[in-house]
Amino acid sequence: QVQLVESGGGLVQAGGSLRLACVASGTIFSINTMGWFRQATGKPRELVASMTSGGVTNYADSVKGRFTISGDNAKNTVYLRIDNPKPEDTAVYYCYAAIRTADWWFDYWGQGTQVTVSS
């Protein structure tokens, strides 16, 4: 069984910084991609940033230049550094991973961590 556990959410002032972390644990053969989605109240879940095991990154246009995704393959961990956050970044942030287990590839999600940006 695989679990993703996020940490680091909370209240941050606009213009400040915050770092989220997500650790994958369990029976993991390999990880293809890890990333972050977010869902604001009343809006659909959207991709924020992702990173492949080879280090290729992808960002939503709305966060480019302010958010940085990084990872530690040895620790099955992905980070999201949020710089200069804006009130519109307020959302529940979900960690995501495409993981190969003993059976096949599956998509896994964390439980979500709230990020609230005050103006």
Buried (B, 14 or more C-beta within 10 A) or exposed (E): EBEBBBEBBEEBEEEEEBBBBBBBEEEBEEBEBBBBBBBBEEEEBEBBBBBBEEEEEEBBEEBEEBBBBBBEBEEBBBBBBBBEBBEEBBBBBBBBBBBBBEEEEEEBEBEBBEBBBEE
